[in-house]
Amino acid sequence: MKAIAWARDLRQRLERDGKSLVSWRVRRRSRPYVSSMIRLAYLAPGITQSILDGTQPAQLTLADLMQRNIPADWSEQRIAFGFL
């Protein structure tokens, strides 16, 4: 839950301030880490809600999300992450 909240906050700050990830020194995190985390801000609303409710598939962990590509299409996300 904290990771999703952090990613959404970061996305809002980037959109508002118009800076690139290179210019951000976000909590002393590496650029690859920040790039991986911000992808969480683009999860389908239903997937995000499921994570917040704790009802996501058991295999869907933060580590899993950080390592995988997150499809842009929400329907593809549901399939890729086991929300069938």
N, C-alpha and C positions, 0 to 999 in steps of 0.2 A: 504494500500500500504506500509506504514512504517513497519507494522508487517511482511510482506513477505520479504521485503528487510533486516530487522533485522535478520529474521530466516535464510535466505540464507547466510548472512555474518557470522553468528554463525556457521552454518554447515561447511562453508569453513575453518573457524579457527579451528574447532574441527578436521576436516579431515587433515588439514595441520600440526597441532601441536600434534595430537594424544592423547589429554587429554580427560578425561571423564567429563561428566557434573558435577560430584561431585567436581572436582578440579577447576571448573570455578566459579568465583564470577562475574557474568554478570550483571552489572548495579544494583547490590544489589537486584537482583530478587531471588525468592525462586527456589529451584530445580524443584518442580512440575510445576511452571510457565514456566521455561525455557524448560522443557521437552514438555510441551504443545505447546509452541511457535515453537520449532524447527520442529515439524511435518509439519508446513506450508511450509517448504523448500522442502517437498516431494510431494506437490500437482502436479497434471498433468499439463503439460505446457499450455494446452488450458484453464484450469480452472484458472491458475495463470494469463494468459493474459486477460481473461474475467474480473477478479477482478481489474487488473490494468487499464483496459479500462472502468470500471464501468458498465459493462453489465452483471454481474452475476445475478442469480435469487435474487429477493428482500429479500427472507427469508435467504439467505446465508450471514451471518454477521460474524465478527471476534468472537463475543461471541459464536455463533453457532459452528464455527470451533474449538474453544478452548474446547468446552464441548463434542464434538463428536469424535468417532473413525474415523480416516482417513484411509480408506482401502489402502493397498499397491498397488493394481491393479488400474491402471488409468481408465479402463472401469468401474470398480466398483465405483470409485470416482464420475465419471460423473453421474451415476445412483443415488448414495446416496445423491448428492448435487443438484439434479434437473436439470442437463444438458442433457435432453433427446431430 
